[in-house]
Amino acid sequence: MPLNFSLIESFIADHREDMKNKAMLRHDRYRILSELGTALQTVLKDYEIFETELNSLVIDIVNNTSSYETLRECHERAVAGVENFFLEEDTIVDVHDLFRIIRDRIAIRVLELVEKEMLDEGLGKPPTDYVWAGLGSEGRDEQTMITDQDNLLVYAERDDDFASGQLRKRCAETMTESTSPAPADALGPRTLLDGYFRIFAQKASDRLHQVGFEKCKGGVMPVNDRWRGSIRDWKKRIDDRITLDKGIFEPLDVIILTDARPVNGNRAILKELLDYFFALLINNKHFMKEFIQSAVLMPSALTFFGGFKVEKEGENKDKFNIKLLGWSPLILSVRMLSLSNGIFERNTLKRIAILRQRNIIKKEMESSLVDAYFTFVRYRIINQINYRDDEGKSSNFLRPDMLGPDEQERLRRAMKAVETFQKFIQETLLFGEAV
């Protein structure tokens, strides 16, 4: 029985006449209320058992194991448990919350074990404070059944000679593209500092993959130079892109960075970086205008006459991509309106709530956007559960003609809500030149 208010609503509906009966004796009132109490106790007990098992998994097993195989098993158990929870409860916010708790704890344990590996191999403990942050759905606290590695790494500065001989040797081997390694004694402190975290990031990425976090196809991982660096490195690459329109950072990388959330390490490092980043971003009107235009121009799957634009051929014939043509336009549009108004919250639902609190959008628009979010994410989760391939991956493609009329209408309303929101942004921020 789900942990929601449907039990009470059903009770009230079933006993409406009894509740109005002034002649009912205390014994009958007691009997009826006892039935409600018993049902509530059953629901609460089931919930307590679930939370106990979750705490046992996260605290007793994950926190204390040194086995990556055990961590993978815990991750698989957690996904199965959350899947069953969703099918019983049909609550998306709890799915997000549970995966944040579970996957953050697994990632933290992996990083702790990688730090130990570095020490055991003679490379030393982390030479400076660092922060490991989540991006994408991980950064926004919007994870679902399938996850991959969207992360960045920022570390503090250090200019003194800290490196062991073993670290110098490894850095010389890994930082040269030639067959002859660079001389180890020729490497300076900054080079060695990044060399340490390059090795660390590679180990972390491999170990995270080992425990069930797929590697990001787009390369948004600290093994990639542009997603790893010191505070000084990060500020330069951000300034190069936003102010000078050059450097290793791409415009899409700037959008991705807006969702960064600390997972492990020194949170103050990420705060310093993001404070610098957001101040630079929102004051660059040209850059913000380009981002807003990209958001409002993202298409939905609706045709002009209210049908669905589906693939005409191929393996996804008669389907459309609900991620690209529904969920993504919503996420990006909400992000852009929030940033334009100095709202730096990461989570989409919280961004929408703050937009309403500040009277930037009306109550009706808030409700329609929240409904759209839940609609898109619900179908994505259902697809992830029902259409996994042999490698455990799922499809974002949905076949609308396999849905009933009510479900199709629900999808149409969600996409119309996004299109209306995009027009609102276009009128207020682009035509109105508020940016």
Secondary structure by P-SEA (a helix, b strand, c coil): ccccaaaaaaaaaacccccccccccaaaaaaaaaaaaaaaaaaaaaaaaaaaaaaaaccccccccccaaaaaaaaaaaaaaaaaaaaacccaaaaaaaaaaaaaaaaaaaaaaaaaaaaaaccccccbbbbbbbccccccccccccccccbbbbbbbbccccccaaaaaaaaaaacccccccccccccaaaaaaaaaaaaaaaaaaaaaaacccccccccccccccccccaaaaaaaaaaacccccccccaaaaaaacbbbbccccaaaaaaaaaaaaaaaaacaaaaaaaaaaaaacccccccccccccccccccccccccccccaaaaaaaaaaaaaaaccccccaaaaaaaaaaaccccaaaaaaaaaaaaaaaaaaaaaaacccccccccccccccccccaaaaaaaaaaaaaaaaaaaaaaacccccccc
